[in-house]
Amino acid sequence: MTATLVCAELERSGAEIDRRAARLAGALARLGVEDGGTVAVMLKNHPAYVDIIQGCRIAGAYYCQINWHFKRDEAGFILNDCGAKVLFIQPELLAAIAGAIPAEVQVIVVDPDHAAGAFESWLAAQAPYAGAPRTPRGHMAYTSGTTGRPKGVRRLPPTAEQQALAAQVVNEALGIYPGVRSLVSAPLYHSAPSSFAQQSLLQGSLFVLEEKFDAEATLALIARHRIDTVYLVPTMYVRLLRLPAEVRSRHDLSSLKFVASTGSPCAPEVKRAMIEWLGPVIYEAYASSETGYITVMRPQDAARKPGSAGKALGRAEIRILDEAGRELPSGEIGTIYAHQPAYSDFSYHGNDAARRAIEREGLVSVGDMGYMDAEGFLYVCDRAADMVISGGVNIYPAEIEHVLITLPGIIDCAVVGIPDEEFGEALAAQVVAEAGAALDAEAIRKTLSERIAGYKVPRRIDIVAALPRDDNGKVQKRRIRDAYWAGRSRRI
């Protein structure tokens, strides 16, 4: 049976979720969503997301998450490209994209109120799905990589063998197992939280969906519901660690067995501090929408392998290749190619050429650079397009970002290459201030110069309100770079 859902003051049993999902699946079928069709979702974390995830399984449909920060052009492209017949959206988001919704898409508005309103009335009036059984699908994530328009990742239904392998991968990478009590507060429009939610509902006994992340509220929920497994990301770690000691000690976190994180690398100092606080429960996975989960870094290896993304998960194969496709020896940086047999093959919806371009001999790369050490631990340096070449020296921004995020007052950061007449490229950093913090660019530069080589200290540091992120939670460095390179005849 589906896990019990808790969201704010709402508690909904698994049996009730199943009944709601059957009604939603029936509605989708009557609205023309076929087996293998697509449903678009533009919601904040809301109980209706659970109805849609489970309802789409019964209807055999992919659900395509749209970042609720998107505006008309961004959301419009995905709605036109994914082929959705139905869009679920909250009213406060509808105005920003109304003109971009294709005429053939049926719009269903989801009220902010969890227990009343038009959506609840609409769902209650639907007859349950009564057609032939359909093949369950998952989400259809859009990933832009480093260039071009976003591409929709559609995965084929898994075989029975792949399902068995995937269950083990999910257990090791996300800490999901039968009966687990889990919590997520990251936006469900990101791929990893979406996968976490799917598996929690299928296997767990309790699934707590936090509407938005709040550091102390998250600790309180873990304590109140005796959570086993929680999904967090490194920026959340930073906010949790900056809570006063007396606030952190106020909450009983002894039930916590597994903290899952993926999507962006965690600075070694931050991970070390989390393990010192919570114990050996911090796990970091390397994954992408295309490859699935490839490695996991277990807490017992964190101290002796700082900065590593861990070792291969299950039967995953990882190779580090040079530009000519030759495999590189341990310690040498190249492009990361991988294959995870636990996942079925995928396509880029409507873009077969892009799909073919990222594959070599059955292995796929999303453009990440890295190396393997002699023990088989993977180290992810950066994306190839994010590497900065300044005066002939290769600089990996992730190394600088790992230091920046540990500095007082900085809650988020990104480092990119910008034009430089002498060296070709120089470094620029964008940093986001923690609430109430006053940042000073020169003070940041001075502190960095004490911790990293001078040529790695960004020449320019800009304090910004927020960083642009894609649907997988990764910073969109291309958008940041474009602003610095505007008007130049040459761009990186």
ABEGO torsion letter per residue (X at the ends): XBBBBBBEABBBBAAAAAAAAAAAAAAAAAAGBBBGBBBBBBBBBBAAAAAAAAAAAAAGBBBBBBBAABBAAAAAAAAAAAGBABBBBBAAAAAAAAAABBAABBBBBBBABAABEAAAAAAAABBBBABBBBBBBBBBBBBAEABEBBBBBBBBBBBAAAAAAAAAAAAAAAGBBBGBBBBBABBAABAAAAAAAAAAAAABABBBBBABBBAAAAAAAAAAAGBABBBBBAAAAAAAAABBAAAAAABBAAABABBBBBGBBBBAAAAAAAAAAAEBABBBBBBBAAAEBABBBBAAAAAABBGBAEBBBEABBBBBBBAAGBBBBBGBBBBBBBBBAABBBBBBBGBAAAAAAABBGGBBBAGBBBBBBAAGBBBBAEBAAABBBBGGBBBBAAAAAAAAAABBGBABBBBBBBBBAAAGBBBBBBBBBBBGBBBBAAAAAAAAAAABBAAABBABBBBBABBBBBAAGBBBAAAAAAAAABGBABBX
